[in-house]
């Protein structure tokens, strides 16, 4: 695994949304879906507002690798489940970044959404910005 560059962290962290593309069992890419992304330190996180039952989240757990695109950055990533007490810090990051959506943020910081938090870990190699699923 590789690490995010400071430029990637800044660009993805500042993006309004991130496109996530999960893999099917046969390795082909699904259609990209928009999700909110937050930065906490040198890490990037996404959550399913609908909790662990959301189809994209189930797909990411079944095959924890895929592709993301945000802020002009496209990378292959691993989706890593977390369970180490970062919930409050990630909640705060969602509030800080998306506070202008007071009707939605409470849904993404509730326990069901917290249970569907994934850390994005970049895989080796950078994808050219024009590549990805359509």
C-alpha positions as CSV (number, residue, x, y, z in Angstrom):
1,X,0.0,0.0,0.0
2,X,1.1,3.5,-0.6
3,X,0.3,6.8,1.2
4,X,-1.6,9.9,0.1
5,X,0.5,12.8,-1.1
6,X,-0.2,16.1,0.6
7,X,-1.6,17.4,-2.7
8,X,-4.0,14.4,-3.0
9,X,-5.2,14.9,0.6
10,X,-5.8,18.6,0.0
11,X,-7.6,18.1,-3.3
12,X,-9.7,15.2,-2.2
13,X,-10.4,16.6,1.2
14,X,-11.7,19.9,-0.3
15,X,-13.9,18.2,-2.9
16,X,-17.6,18.5,-2.3
17,X,-18.2,14.9,-3.2
18,X,-16.1,11.8,-4.1
19,X,-17.1,9.3,-6.8
20,X,-16.7,5.8,-5.5
21,X,-16.6,2.8,-7.8
22,X,-16.7,-0.6,-6.2
23,X,-15.9,-3.9,-7.9
24,X,-18.2,-6.7,-8.7
25,X,-17.2,-10.3,-7.7
26,X,-15.8,-10.8,-11.2
27,X,-13.5,-7.8,-10.9
28,X,-15.5,-5.5,-13.2
29,X,-16.3,-1.9,-12.1
30,X,-19.8,-0.9,-11.0
31,X,-21.2,2.5,-11.8
32,X,-19.6,5.3,-9.8
33,X,-21.7,6.8,-7.0
34,X,-21.2,10.2,-5.3
35,X,-20.5,10.1,-1.5
36,X,-19.3,12.7,0.9
37,X,-15.6,12.4,1.9
38,X,-13.8,13.9,4.9
39,X,-10.2,14.3,5.9
40,X,-9.0,13.7,9.4
41,X,-5.2,14.2,9.7
42,X,-3.5,12.3,6.8
43,X,-6.5,10.0,6.3
44,X,-9.7,10.1,4.2
45,X,-13.0,8.6,5.2
46,X,-16.4,7.9,3.7
47,X,-19.7,6.8,5.2
48,X,-22.9,5.4,4.1
49,X,-25.7,7.7,5.3
50,X,-28.0,4.7,5.0
51,X,-25.8,2.5,7.2
52,X,-24.3,-0.9,6.5
53,X,-27.3,-2.1,4.5
54,X,-26.6,0.3,1.6
55,X,-25.7,-1.6,-1.6
56,X,-22.5,0.2,-2.3
57,X,-21.3,-0.3,1.3
58,X,-22.1,-4.0,1.1
59,X,-20.2,-4.3,-2.2
60,X,-17.2,-2.5,-0.6
61,X,-17.1,-4.9,2.3
62,X,-17.5,-8.0,0.1
63,X,-14.6,-6.9,-2.2
64,X,-12.7,-4.1,-0.3
65,X,-11.0,-2.5,-3.3
66,X,-12.2,0.0,-5.9
67,X,-11.6,3.3,-7.4
68,X,-12.2,6.9,-6.3
69,X,-12.2,10.2,-8.0
70,X,-12.4,13.7,-6.5
71,X,-10.8,17.0,-6.8
72,X,-9.1,16.0,-10.1
73,X,-7.5,12.9,-8.4
74,X,-8.3,9.4,-9.5
75,X,-6.9,6.5,-7.5
76,X,-7.4,2.8,-6.9
77,X,-8.0,2.3,-3.2
78,X,-8.6,-0.3,-0.5
79,X,-11.7,0.2,1.7
80,X,-10.7,-0.4,5.3
81,X,-13.2,-0.8,8.0
82,X,-12.3,1.0,11.2
83,X,-13.3,0.3,14.8
84,X,-10.9,2.2,16.9
85,X,-12.7,5.1,18.4
86,X,-12.3,7.7,15.7
87,X,-16.0,8.2,15.4
88,X,-16.2,11.6,17.2
89,X,-13.3,13.0,15.2
90,X,-14.8,11.9,11.9
91,X,-18.2,13.2,13.1
92,X,-16.6,16.6,13.7
93,X,-15.0,16.5,10.3
94,X,-18.4,15.9,8.7
95,X,-19.9,18.8,10.7
96,X,-17.0,21.1,9.8
97,X,-17.1,20.4,6.1
98,X,-20.8,20.0,5.5
99,X,-22.4,22.3,8.1
100,X,-24.4,24.1,5.4
101,X,-26.5,20.9,5.1
102,X,-28.1,20.8,8.6
103,X,-30.8,18.4,7.4
104,X,-28.3,15.8,6.3
105,X,-25.3,15.9,8.6
106,X,-27.3,14.5,11.6
107,X,-28.0,11.4,9.5
108,X,-24.4,10.8,8.7
109,X,-23.2,11.1,12.3
110,X,-25.8,8.8,13.8
111,X,-24.8,5.3,15.0
112,X,-26.1,3.5,11.8
113,X,-23.9,5.6,9.6
114,X,-20.9,5.4,12.0
115,X,-21.1,1.6,11.6
116,X,-20.6,2.2,7.8
117,X,-17.4,4.1,7.9
118,X,-14.5,3.2,5.6
119,X,-11.0,4.6,5.5
120,X,-9.7,5.1,2.0
121,X,-6.2,3.7,1.6
122,X,-4.5,4.4,-1.8
123,X,-3.1,1.4,-3.7
124,X,0.2,1.6,-5.5
125,X,0.2,3.5,-8.7
126,X,-1.8,6.6,-9.8
127,X,-4.6,6.3,-12.4
128,X,-4.6,8.9,-15.1
129,X,-7.5,11.4,-14.4
130,X,-9.4,10.4,-17.6
131,X,-9.7,6.7,-16.7
132,X,-12.6,5.1,-14.8
133,X,-16.0,3.5,-15.1
134,X,-18.7,5.2,-17.0
